[in-house]
Amino acid sequence: MRKVPTALLRPGSRVGRAVYNASGQVLLQAGTILTERFIARLKMLGIPAVYIDDFPGVEVEDVISEETRAQAIARVKTLLLSKSPRGTGPARALIGVKDMFGIVNEIIDELLSRRSLMINLVDIRSVDEYTFGHSVNVCVLAIITGITLGYSRRGLFHLGMAALLHDIGKTCIPLEILNKPGPLTDEEFELIKKHCIYGAEILKQDPGANILCRIVALQHHERYKGQGYPRGLKGPEIHEFAQITGLVDMYDALTADRVYRPAYPVHEVYEMIAGSGNYLFDFDIVQAFLSNVAAYPAGSLVRLSSGEIGVVLETERGFSLYPRVLVLFSPSRQPLARPYEIKLAEQRQLTIVEVIQDYWEAFPEAVKSMI
């Protein structure tokens, strides 16, 4: 199973993971065979990618269940719309921050119960509903980082709540600016930057949001050397929760498809963040986060420095750049009669030199039929 951009989907492919909208409704069930009509519908809905089950035995696990993620996104959508000046009617008073307590505790329970917290899966969300899935993913990634840093259960809860609500101020920004496909003007960017202040003000009015939620909403765009906003805080002036949230916010934003650009490959984002220690974020926080990130997620089709091509099976914690790979093709791109596994962590003379996005173009017909 691997993530495939919608533009590269072909009829006959099997859906590997269910596709949800931000209301928690299933758009396509896992196991569905794609047709031209289904693909056209996904494009119309702005779904940027789908997980396809085309490599038998390759599993891409999320760190929380599909049901928990879908429920969390739906709840966040309801909350954010209730806080938005664009919302109308009695629904605006039906939900508050306190209603998020249960879903954050459920996320913590699932993460604490898992054997591995390696981040292999990039959450897929439609362009128009980006903020809702992004808020949940930032919460999940922040809690994973907090677990690595040794936070108590109480600390994880407060971090998770703050991370979940970090972008609530964007409900005050016009949608035409949030979803603008082209470059922002200076005036538009200044307005976008105000979402930090708006968020703190919104949360101040909700009795369910403690001061940590307000601090993170206000500070999550501050940066270690003072180059952030809205106050240009430096180093220890920035709350640790805000630094964690700012870091995972950046990671999730860069690895997601946006209205103005496609997602960056995970390994490129990994390298960007690896170089940000004590510059954008505290070094120890960067290290804690990256120790849980698979730079080459399971299911990635990769070319090795030997010229051979294989699919990533698994990445062990602490070896983010050195996954276990099932080698499938020779340097001449012919299928091997006997595919074999290799652990790059134990074979350091080999490296990954390319991630292949579109194997339909990369391989001859004989190889396509084998896949």
C-alpha positions as CSV (number, residue, x, y, z in Angstrom):
1,M,0.0,0.0,0.0
2,R,1.2,3.5,-0.8
3,K,0.0,7.1,-1.2
4,V,-0.7,8.0,-4.8
5,P,-1.6,11.5,-6.0
6,T,-5.1,11.7,-7.4
7,A,-3.7,12.9,-10.7
8,L,-1.7,9.7,-11.0
9,L,-4.6,7.3,-10.2
10,R,-5.5,4.7,-12.8
11,P,-8.8,2.7,-13.1
12,G,-8.5,-0.8,-11.7
13,S,-6.4,0.2,-8.7
14,R,-7.7,-1.0,-5.2
15,V,-8.2,1.6,-2.5
16,G,-6.0,0.7,0.5
17,R,-7.5,3.0,3.2
18,A,-11.0,4.4,3.4
19,V,-11.3,8.0,2.2
20,Y,-13.3,10.3,4.6
21,N,-14.6,13.9,4.4
22,A,-14.2,16.3,7.3
23,S,-17.7,15.4,8.6
24,G,-16.6,11.8,9.2
25,Q,-18.5,10.4,6.2
26,V,-16.8,7.6,4.1
27,L,-16.4,8.7,0.5
28,L,-14.7,5.5,-0.6
29,Q,-14.4,2.3,1.4
30,A,-11.1,0.4,1.6
31,G,-11.1,-2.3,-1.0
32,T,-13.0,-0.3,-3.6
33,I,-11.8,-0.8,-7.2
34,L,-11.3,2.6,-8.8
35,T,-13.2,3.5,-11.9
36,E,-12.9,6.6,-14.1
37,R,-16.0,7.9,-12.4
38,F,-14.6,7.5,-8.9
39,I,-11.4,9.2,-9.9
40,A,-13.2,12.1,-11.5
41,R,-15.3,12.5,-8.3
42,L,-12.2,12.5,-6.1
43,K,-10.7,15.3,-8.2
44,M,-13.9,17.3,-8.1
45,L,-14.0,17.0,-4.3
46,G,-10.4,18.2,-4.0
47,I,-9.0,14.9,-2.6
48,P,-5.3,15.2,-3.4
49,A,-4.2,11.6,-2.9
50,V,-5.4,8.1,-2.1
51,Y,-3.7,5.1,-0.5
52,I,-3.6,2.3,-3.0
53,D,-3.1,-1.4,-2.2
54,D,-0.8,-2.4,-5.0
55,F,2.1,-4.0,-3.1
56,P,0.9,-7.2,-1.3
57,G,2.2,-7.4,2.2
58,V,3.1,-3.7,2.6
59,E,1.0,-2.2,5.4
60,V,0.9,1.5,6.1
61,E,-0.4,1.9,9.7
62,D,-1.7,5.1,11.2
63,V,-0.7,5.9,14.8
64,I,-4.4,6.2,15.7
65,S,-7.4,4.3,14.3
66,E,-9.3,5.6,11.3
67,E,-12.5,5.9,13.4
68,T,-10.8,8.0,16.0
69,R,-9.2,10.3,13.4
70,A,-12.5,10.7,11.5
71,Q,-14.4,11.4,14.7
72,A,-11.9,13.9,15.9
73,I,-11.9,15.8,12.5
74,A,-15.7,15.9,12.5
75,R,-15.7,17.3,16.1
76,V,-13.0,19.9,15.3
77,K,-15.0,21.0,12.2
78,T,-18.1,21.6,14.4
79,L,-16.1,23.5,17.0
80,L,-14.3,25.7,14.5
81,L,-17.4,26.5,12.6
82,S,-19.2,27.4,15.8
83,K,-16.5,29.9,16.6
84,S,-16.4,31.4,13.2
85,P,-18.0,34.8,12.5
86,R,-19.1,33.1,9.3
87,G,-21.2,30.6,11.3
88,T,-24.9,31.4,11.9
89,G,-27.8,30.2,13.9
90,P,-28.0,28.2,17.2
91,A,-25.3,25.7,16.1
92,R,-22.7,28.4,17.2
93,A,-23.6,27.8,20.8
94,L,-23.8,24.0,20.7
95,I,-20.1,23.1,21.2
96,G,-17.2,24.5,23.2
97,V,-13.6,23.6,24.0
98,K,-14.7,21.3,26.9
99,D,-16.3,19.1,24.3
100,M,-12.9,18.3,22.9
101,F,-11.6,16.8,26.2
102,G,-12.9,13.3,25.4
103,I,-11.4,13.1,21.9
104,V,-7.9,14.3,23.2
105,N,-8.0,11.7,25.9
106,E,-8.9,9.0,23.4
107,I,-6.0,10.0,21.2
108,I,-3.6,9.8,24.1
109,D,-4.9,6.4,25.1
110,E,-4.4,5.0,21.6
111,L,-0.9,6.5,21.3
112,L,0.2,5.2,24.7
113,S,-1.0,1.7,23.9
114,R,1.0,1.4,20.6
115,R,4.2,-0.6,20.3
116,S,5.6,1.8,17.7
117,L,5.0,5.6,17.2
118,M,6.8,5.8,13.9
119,I,5.0,8.3,11.6
120,N,4.6,6.5,8.3
121,L,1.2,7.8,7.1
122,V,0.5,11.3,5.9
123,D,-3.1,12.2,6.6
124,I,-5.1,13.0,3.4
125,R,-7.5,15.9,3.5
126,S,-9.3,17.8,0.8
127,V,-8.0,21.3,0.0
128,D,-11.2,23.0,1.1
129,E,-11.3,21.2,4.5
130,Y,-7.6,21.4,5.2
131,T,-7.8,23.2,8.5
132,F,-9.9,20.5,10.3
133,G,-7.6,17.6,9.5
134,H,-4.5,19.7,10.1
135,S,-5.7,20.6,13.6
136,V,-6.1,16.9,14.5
137,N,-2.8,15.9,12.9
138,V,-1.0,18.6,14.8
139,C,-2.6,17.4,18.0
140,V,-1.5,13.8,17.3
141,L,2.1,14.7,16.3
142,A,2.5,17.0,19.3
143,I,1.4,14.3,21.7
144,I,3.8,11.8,20.1
145,T,6.6,14.4,20.7
146,G,5.5,14.9,24.3
147,I,5.6,11.1,24.9
148,T,9.2,11.0,23.6
149,L,10.1,13.9,25.8
150,G,8.7,12.0,28.9
151,Y,5.6,14.2,29.6
152,S,3.2,13.0,32.2
153,R,-0.4,12.1,31.3
154,R,-1.5,15.5,32.5
155,G,1.1,17.2,30.5
156,L,0.1,15.3,27.3
157,F,-3.5,16.3,27.8
158,H,-2.7,20.0,28.1
159,L,-0.3,19.8,25.2
160,G,-2.8,17.9,23.1
161,M,-5.6,20.4,23.8
162,A,-3.4,23.4,23.0
163,A,-2.2,21.8,19.8
164,L,-5.7,20.9,18.7
165,L,-6.8,24.5,19.1
166,H,-3.7,26.2,17.8
167,D,-5.3,27.5,14.6
168,I,-8.7,28.5,15.9
169,G,-8.0,32.1,15.1
170,K,-8.1,31.3,11.4
171,T,-11.9,31.2,11.7
172,C,-11.7,35.0,11.7
173,I,-9.7,35.1,8.4
174,P,-11.7,35.4,5.1
175,L,-11.9,32.1,3.2
176,E,-10.8,33.7,0.0
177,I,-7.5,34.6,1.7
178,L,-7.0,31.2,3.4
179,N,-7.7,29.3,0.2
180,K,-6.1,31.7,-2.2
181,P,-4.2,29.7,-4.9
182,G,-1.7,32.4,-5.8
183,P,0.8,34.4,-3.7
184,L,-0.5,36.5,-0.9
185,T,0.0,40.3,-1.0
186,D,1.8,42.0,1.9
187,E,-1.6,43.1,3.3
188,E,-3.1,39.6,3.0
189,F,-0.1,38.1,4.8
190,E,-0.3,40.6,7.6
191,L,-4.0,39.7,8.0
192,I,-3.1,35.9,8.1
193,K,-0.5,36.6,10.8
194,K,-3.3,38.1,13.0
195,H,-4.8,34.6,13.4
196,C,-2.5,34.1,16.4
197,I,-3.9,37.0,18.3
198,Y,-7.5,36.2,17.2
199,G,-7.0,32.7,18.5
200,A,-5.9,33.8,21.9
201,E,-8.8,36.2,22.1
202,I,-11.4,33.5,21.1
203,L,-10.0,31.0,23.7
204,K,-10.0,33.7,26.4
205,Q,-13.8,33.7,26.1
206,D,-14.2,30.0,26.4
207,P,-14.1,28.7,30.1
208,G,-13.0,25.2,28.8
209,A,-9.7,26.6,27.4
210,N,-7.0,27.2,30.0
211,I,-4.1,29.6,29.7
212,L,-1.8,27.1,28.0
213,C,-4.3,26.9,25.1
214,R,-4.2,30.7,24.7
215,I,-0.4,30.8,24.9
216,V,0.0,28.2,22.2
217,A,-2.5,29.9,19.9
218,L,-0.6,33.1,20.4
219,Q,3.0,31.8,20.1
220,H,3.0,28.8,17.7
221,H,4.5,31.0,14.9
222,E,7.3,32.4,17.1
223,R,10.8,31.0,16.2
224,Y,13.9,30.3,18.3
225,K,16.1,33.1,16.9
226,G,13.3,35.7,17.1
227,Q,12.3,35.6,13.5
228,G,8.7,34.6,14.1
229,Y,5.4,36.5,14.9
230,P,3.5,38.2,16.4
231,R,6.0,39.3,19.1
232,G,9.4,38.2,17.8
233,L,10.0,36.1,21.0
234,K,13.3,34.2,21.3
235,G,14.4,30.8,22.8
236,P,13.1,30.3,26.3
237,E,10.7,33.2,25.9
238,I,8.6,30.8,23.8
239,H,6.6,28.2,25.8
240,E,7.8,24.7,25.1
241,F,4.2,23.7,24.1
242,A,4.2,26.4,21.5
243,Q,7.6,25.3,20.2
244,I,6.4,21.7,19.9
245,T,3.2,22.8,18.2
246,G,5.0,25.2,15.9
247,L,7.4,22.4,14.8
248,V,4.7,19.8,14.1
249,D,2.5,22.5,12.5
250,M,5.3,23.2,10.0
251,Y,5.9,19.5,9.3
252,D,2.2,18.7,8.7
253,A,1.7,21.8,6.5
254,L,4.7,21.0,4.3
255,T,3.8,17.3,3.9
256,A,0.2,18.1,2.9
257,D,-1.2,19.2,-0.4
258,R,-2.2,22.9,-0.3
259,V,-4.3,25.0,-2.7
260,Y,-1.2,26.8,-3.8
261,R,1.3,23.9,-4.0
262,P,1.6,20.1,-3.9
263,A,3.0,18.4,-0.8
264,Y,6.7,18.2,-0.4
265,P,8.2,14.7,-0.1
266,V,8.5,13.5,3.5
267,H,12.3,13.0,3.2
268,E,12.8,16.6,2.0
269,V,10.7,17.9,4.9
270,Y,12.7,15.7,7.3
271,E,15.9,17.3,6.1
272,M,14.5,20.8,6.4
273,I,13.5,20.3,10.0
274,A,16.7,18.4,10.8
275,G,18.6,21.6,10.1
276,S,16.3,23.8,12.1
277,G,17.6,22.9,15.6
278,N,18.4,26.0,17.8
279,Y,17.5,28.1,14.7
280,L,13.8,27.7,14.3
281,F,13.1,25.4,17.2
282,D,14.9,24.1,20.3
283,F,17.3,21.4,19.2
284,D,16.1,18.8,21.7
285,I,12.5,19.2,20.5
286,V,13.6,18.7,16.9
287,Q,15.5,15.6,17.8
288,A,12.5,14.2,19.8
289,F,10.1,14.8,17.0
290,L,12.3,13.4,14.2
291,S,13.1,10.2,16.1
292,N,9.5,9.2,15.4
293,V,9.4,10.2,11.7
294,A,10.0,7.7,8.9
295,A,11.7,9.9,6.3
296,Y,10.7,7.3,3.7
297,P,7.2,6.1,4.7
298,A,6.2,2.5,4.3
299,G,5.0,1.8,0.8
300,S,7.4,4.3,-0.8
301,L,8.9,3.0,-4.0
302,V,12.6,3.9,-3.9
303,R,15.7,3.6,-6.0
304,L,18.9,2.6,-4.1
305,S,22.4,3.8,-4.9
306,S,23.0,0.3,-6.3
307,G,20.4,1.1,-9.0
308,E,18.0,-1.5,-7.6
309,I,14.4,-0.5,-6.9
310,G,12.3,-1.7,-4.0
311,V,9.5,-0.8,-1.7
312,V,9.9,0.4,1.9
313,L,8.5,-2.0,4.4
314,E,9.3,-0.5,7.8
315,T,11.5,2.0,9.6
316,E,12.7,1.3,13.1
317,R,12.7,4.1,15.7
318,G,16.0,6.0,15.7
319,F,16.8,5.0,12.1
320,S,14.6,7.4,10.2
321,L,16.7,7.5,7.1
322,Y,17.5,3.8,7.0
323,P,14.4,1.7,6.5
324,R,13.9,-2.0,5.7
325,V,13.4,-2.3,1.9
326,L,12.0,-5.2,-0.2
327,V,14.1,-5.1,-3.3
328,L,11.9,-5.9,-6.3
329,F,13.7,-4.8,-9.5
330,S,17.2,-4.9,-10.9
331,P,19.1,-1.8,-11.9
332,S,17.8,-2.4,-15.5
333,R,14.2,-2.2,-14.0
334,Q,13.5,-5.9,-14.6
335,P,11.5,-7.8,-11.9
336,L,13.7,-10.0,-9.7
337,A,12.8,-13.7,-9.7
338,R,13.5,-13.7,-6.0
339,P,12.8,-10.4,-4.3
340,Y,14.8,-10.0,-1.1
341,E,14.8,-7.7,2.0
342,I,17.6,-5.5,3.0
343,K,18.1,-3.4,6.2
344,L,19.7,-0.1,5.2
345,A,20.6,0.5,8.9
346,E,22.9,-2.5,8.6
347,Q,24.1,-1.8,5.0
348,R,25.3,1.8,5.3
349,Q,27.1,1.5,1.9
350,L,23.7,1.7,0.3
351,T,21.5,4.8,0.4
352,I,18.2,5.9,-1.1
353,V,18.8,8.2,-4.0
354,E,15.2,8.6,-5.4
355,V,11.6,8.2,-4.5
356,I,9.6,7.1,-7.5
357,Q,6.1,8.8,-7.6
358,D,4.7,7.4,-10.9
359,Y,5.7,3.8,-11.6
360,W,3.3,3.7,-14.5
361,E,5.7,6.0,-16.3
362,A,8.8,4.5,-14.8
363,F,8.4,0.9,-15.7
364,P,7.7,-1.1,-18.9
365,E,4.4,-3.0,-19.4
366,A,5.8,-6.3,-18.1
367,V,6.7,-4.7,-14.8
368,K,3.3,-2.9,-14.5
369,S,1.5,-6.3,-14.8
370,M,3.7,-7.8,-12.2
371,I,2.8,-5.0,-9.7
